[in-house]
């Protein structure tokens, strides 16, 4: 659902810095040690889970 809502917001003219996504993933340690929640250079458990589309749009598999 987030993928399609994001695409629609982009169609409406929102820029990627105005779109916020909650990228909660399965987190094992919750303190950024295990790397299980890595999204590109970000640890979702420490630096998220909310990111702008602008921050993460270049990383593959953000919709999985």
Backbone bond lengths (Angstrom), bond angles and torsions (degrees), N, CA, C in turn:
res aa  C-N    CA-C-N  psi(-1)  N-CA   C-N-CA  omega(-1)  CA-C   N-CA-C  phi
1 X - - - 1.443 - - 1.531 111.03 -
2 X 1.345 117.40 -39.24 1.470 119.65 -178.69 1.528 111.02 -61.00
3 X 1.320 116.47 -37.77 1.467 120.31 -179.16 1.524 110.35 -60.53
4 X 1.318 116.56 -49.05 1.459 120.15 -175.65 1.531 112.39 -72.49
5 X 1.320 117.12 -35.33 1.467 120.47 175.62 1.533 109.82 -65.46
6 X 1.329 116.58 -40.25 1.463 120.71 178.52 1.516 111.28 -64.05
7 X 1.320 116.68 -44.56 1.474 120.31 178.92 1.526 110.78 -61.24
8 X 1.318 116.81 -38.83 1.463 120.56 179.35 1.529 110.71 -67.63
9 X 1.330 117.74 -41.46 1.462 120.86 177.43 1.533 110.93 -61.55
10 X 1.324 116.67 -39.61 1.467 119.86 176.86 1.528 110.86 -64.07
11 X 1.341 116.56 -38.51 1.472 120.63 176.54 1.526 111.22 -62.64
12 X 1.335 116.73 -36.05 1.460 121.43 -179.98 1.517 113.06 -74.81
13 X 1.340 117.11 -7.50 1.450 120.42 175.52 1.518 116.49 104.63
14 X 1.318 116.87 5.06 1.464 119.09 175.48 1.527 108.45 -69.55
15 X 1.332 116.87 145.33 1.459 118.06 175.56 1.533 108.36 -94.12
16 X 1.340 117.16 159.79 1.463 120.63 -175.46 1.533 114.81 -58.28
17 X 1.302 118.81 -24.49 1.460 121.19 177.64 1.521 113.40 -74.86
18 X 1.333 117.10 -12.68 1.464 121.66 179.99 1.525 112.72 -97.81
19 X 1.323 117.10 -5.01 1.465 121.42 -176.69 1.522 108.88 -105.47
20 X 1.315 116.60 119.99 1.462 122.65 -179.03 1.523 109.96 -105.43
21 X 1.325 115.87 135.15 1.462 121.57 -178.82 1.526 109.67 -125.83
22 X 1.306 116.47 137.85 1.459 121.47 175.11 1.522 107.84 -93.62
23 X 1.315 116.59 110.24 1.460 122.05 -173.90 1.528 111.59 -102.85
24 X 1.316 116.65 45.61 1.457 120.33 179.08 1.518 108.98 -62.25
25 X 1.294 115.45 133.22 1.459 122.08 178.40 1.517 108.20 -129.84
26 X 1.310 114.95 175.35 1.462 118.49 173.58 1.516 108.43 -66.39
27 X 1.293 116.17 119.46 1.459 121.05 -178.75 1.520 108.63 -112.54
28 X 1.309 115.93 129.31 1.463 119.80 -179.71 1.521 111.37 -90.64
29 X 1.324 117.11 -59.82 1.466 119.14 -173.85 1.528 112.27 -91.07
30 X 1.315 117.99 -32.85 1.456 121.88 179.29 1.519 115.54 78.00
31 X 1.326 117.87 4.06 1.462 121.14 -179.53 1.530 112.78 -128.67
32 X 1.325 118.60 12.25 1.457 121.97 175.57 1.510 115.90 79.62
33 X 1.317 118.46 20.98 1.467 120.97 -179.88 1.528 112.60 -94.58
34 X 1.323 117.31 -38.48 1.467 119.81 -172.61 1.532 112.76 -83.89
35 X 1.319 118.64 -25.96 1.459 121.64 179.91 1.520 114.41 79.65
36 X 1.311 117.47 6.02 1.466 120.72 -177.62 1.526 112.07 -64.08
37 X 1.298 117.43 -28.52 1.462 121.61 -175.31 1.534 112.81 -99.53
38 X 1.324 118.57 13.56 1.471 121.66 -176.86 1.530 111.93 -58.77
39 X 1.306 115.12 134.19 1.461 123.03 173.52 1.513 105.32 -129.73
40 X 1.335 116.14 94.36 1.454 120.18 -172.72 1.510 109.61 65.02
41 X 1.322 117.00 -122.72 1.468 121.16 179.46 1.525 112.92 -91.91
42 X 1.322 117.13 -0.70 1.457 121.56 -175.36 1.528 112.10 -99.43
43 X 1.324 115.39 140.89 1.462 121.96 167.74 1.519 105.71 -92.78
44 X 1.323 116.88 113.17 1.461 120.64 -177.24 1.526 110.54 -61.29
45 X 1.322 117.63 -35.59 1.466 120.33 -177.29 1.527 112.15 -70.59
46 X 1.318 118.49 -26.15 1.462 120.97 -177.55 1.527 112.55 -103.30
47 X 1.312 117.08 -41.98 1.464 121.38 -172.30 1.520 113.18 -102.95
48 X 1.283 117.39 0.51 1.452 122.15 -177.72 1.510 109.47 -129.84
49 X 1.286 117.88 -148.62 1.454 128.08 12.33 1.523 114.27 -87.57
50 X 1.330 118.51 0.12 1.466 120.73 -177.39 1.526 109.67 -97.16
51 X 1.345 114.98 127.11 1.457 122.58 178.90 1.517 108.44 -133.20
52 X 1.331 116.29 155.92 1.463 118.91 170.89 1.513 107.62 -82.53
53 X 1.307 115.90 155.54 1.460 120.11 176.32 1.521 110.35 -59.71
54 X 1.313 116.83 -34.21 1.459 121.79 179.10 1.533 111.64 -59.37
55 X 1.327 117.48 -36.76 1.460 121.75 -179.83 1.522 112.77 -69.47
56 X 1.320 117.79 -35.20 1.463 119.94 -169.45 1.522 115.19 -118.58
57 X 1.319 118.80 0.79 1.461 120.02 -172.61 1.532 114.01 -64.35
58 X 1.313 118.47 -23.07 1.463 120.55 -177.85 1.527 113.38 -86.43
59 X 1.318 117.74 -6.63 1.460 120.36 -179.46 1.529 109.61 -88.16
60 X 1.333 116.55 135.69 1.471 119.00 179.34 1.525 110.91 -69.77
61 X 1.293 115.32 155.58 1.474 123.47 172.45 1.521 114.44 64.82
62 X 1.326 118.99 31.33 1.471 118.65 177.37 1.526 110.84 -72.07
63 X 1.315 117.65 -18.17 1.464 119.75 -177.16 1.520 111.81 -93.93
64 X 1.292 118.84 3.71 1.471 120.05 -178.91 1.492 112.27 -96.48
